[in-house]
Amino acid sequence: MLGILRDQKGDTIIEVLISIAIASLVLVSSYVLTTRNVDTIQATQEHSEALQLAQGQIEFLRNGTPPGGATTGCYVVSTGVWTTGDTSNACNVDASGTHTGVQPVFKVDVTPPSVTPPLPAPQTADPPGVYDVLVTWPGLGTAAATTYNVNLYYYQS
């Protein structure tokens, strides 16, 4: 009887467990890598959309000085009309520049030269004639406290 058991071919439980562990490690690693790549692609897309919105605001500035003097606001893309950011949510837009509640919502602020915006260190003041175009948004799939931004400056002589 012992001779019959020794001649049997097959995998032991240890071999099966080791192969399952290796397969699990490969699958988990692939999942983590794919998830990280998707997050990076999403963040890059959001940044690109914010940059396009900021460049669009600069194009409006090139075509003329915004009315309203020293008021922070933005141009409404659909109409090309200046609105103040303090009194309306019109400066909260989607990637196409349309006012909407669809995520991600980009907040566009164009600060005229006479208004001192919160500046990043070590900068203490904008040079005269410089508009500050700031686009902020909460990243998708991130904690609510995480806010991203794109900041462009436009010098108008």
C-alpha angles and dihedrals in degrees: 000000000000090000091057093051093049093053094054114109122213146106123287121229090253092057091049092049092049092050091049090050092051092047090049092050091052093048095047091048091051091049093050092048093048093048092050091049092050091050091050092049091050093049091048092050092049091048091050092050091049091050091052090051091050091048089050090055090051089052089055089050091051089055093054147327113278117248119238098068112225098010124121111231144114144244114262102232097213094055105019088229121141115239131180116246092214098065103035143033091229088111090063103088143159124243092283092054094253119137105248145134093238114122133279094045111194118207111211120200124179110190116198119224095259092060118076108220123199101279129206116247132295092022112094103179141003116249114254114281096023120132116205113216111193125180117187131180141165109248116242114250092016133110114282090246092060111099125175128199146190117205123192129174126213122196113209115189 
